[in-house]
Amino acid sequence: MSVDLACLVVNALWGLALVMLEIAGKTRAAGPEWNAGNRDAEPTFPAWVTRTTRALTNHKENFPLFLTAVLVVHVSGHAGRTSAIASVVYAIARAAHGVVYVAGITKVRSALFTVGLGAVIVIFAQLLV
């Protein structure tokens, strides 16, 4: 498996980790009955739990761009050292982004978002080489 594809898998698994963290936090705050129910009423969750929800939403919004970039570059035969490095940078930046998002560290979070976005642009740029 190429580095690019391995980073794609790692990033997908990171998304799963965010889902599990969100579920655990909401269940701990609202109780297993709420989790097992229809969840018609949304209780007030601790700030870290709502930040986890937002981090997961951000992951869901950005993952398709990375997925598309990696797959198109890979399938078209343009994957190489540059796309591999950019994929590693993306995977690390996005994992760190999620951690600092949940922790509530805003400026670092924004910087990590920008690094991840730049990495995706670098991957897409490989189509022009």
Steps between C-alpha positions, in 0.01 A plus 500: 500500500632844414565763765218709355246219536628410848447862608150482356426197718657666806287811447183291461583321827559837666145590396379184672692598813326839500161329464576273794624790714183698424277202581685429824483863611131538419410170663698585812330840526144399407493136605457172318119537493537818294746330266272198452193718448385718211699801628213735424617742768861614492639547850768752579838335457835605647700736278756232406219277371353773279850577373540131418179518297634802312839330446318198356290722274817673380657160435195393297521820294872465424539124459331487155754750363790290624335180382442642153851642474673180606288269287513709184875555529552132573276367222640745244856388573611837637563379854861529609726635767333843510149362534624253763658776709191718461280207607707445814486872578124497449445196724713645780351850468143372502555272801664785688218730386245270660693476824545875538140562391372278782746668739373844396830641371375735229802658330689173471184335369471757221867461408464121481192537281702718263787248491257220415334705228839588353594131494185417303581776252851356458352155433258638241787695341668170419241459225666792322849346507 
